[in-house]
Amino acid sequence: MSTGRDIEADSALIFELIADPSQQPRWDGNENLSQAAPGQRVHAVGDVFTMTLTADPHPKAQRRG
C-alpha cells in the first residue's frame, strides 16, 4: 500500500518548514512533538537536533537530511 499527496507550494517554503524542527508542531498532523528548541535548523546531511515528544518527556536526538 502507498499513498501520495500533491502540495501546491514552493519547494523552498516546504524545505524551510522541515529544516526547522521548532516549526514541526505547526504542521505535523501526528501531534507527537511537544517542542523543539529554536535555532536548530538543519543545514546539511547529518545535522542533529533534539526535540521533546508528547509521549516521552525526555528529549531524543533525531537525524534529518
N, C-alpha and C positions, 0 to 999 in steps of 0.2 A: 504494500500500500504506500502511496505517496500523495503529496498534496502540493500545491503551489499557489502563489498569490502575486499578481502584478500590482506594483505600487507606483502610482503616478507622482513621483517626486524625484528631485535632483539627486544623483548618486552621492554628491559631496555632502548634502544635508543628511542623508541616511548614514553615511560614514561618521559624521560628527556625532550623531546620536549613539552609535555603537562604540565609538572610540572613547567616549567619556562615560565611565561606569556610574558616575553620580547622576547621570540622566536616565539610567535604566528604569527607575521606579515610575517615571512619567509615561513610558510606553510598553513596559513588559506586562503582557496580559496574564502571566502566571502569578503576579503579585508576590513573588517569593523573595524579593530583595528588599530588605528593610532600609539599608543605607550603604553608601559608598562615599568615602571622604572625597571632597573636591580636589582637583589638582593631580589626578591620577590618569590623565588622558593617555591613551595608547598611541605611541608614535612609530613603533617598529615591531616586527615579529619577535616574540619572546618577552615583550614587556609584561610586567606583572602588576596587578593591583589587588587590593583587599576590599572585601565587602561583607556586610552582615546579612545573613539570610533570616527570614521571619521565623523559620522553624528551628534555627540554631543561632543563639545569640553570640557565638564565637566567630570572629572573622575568619574567612578562608581565602587563601591566595588562589586567583584564577588567572589562567593564561588566555590571552586573546591576541590574534594577529597571525 
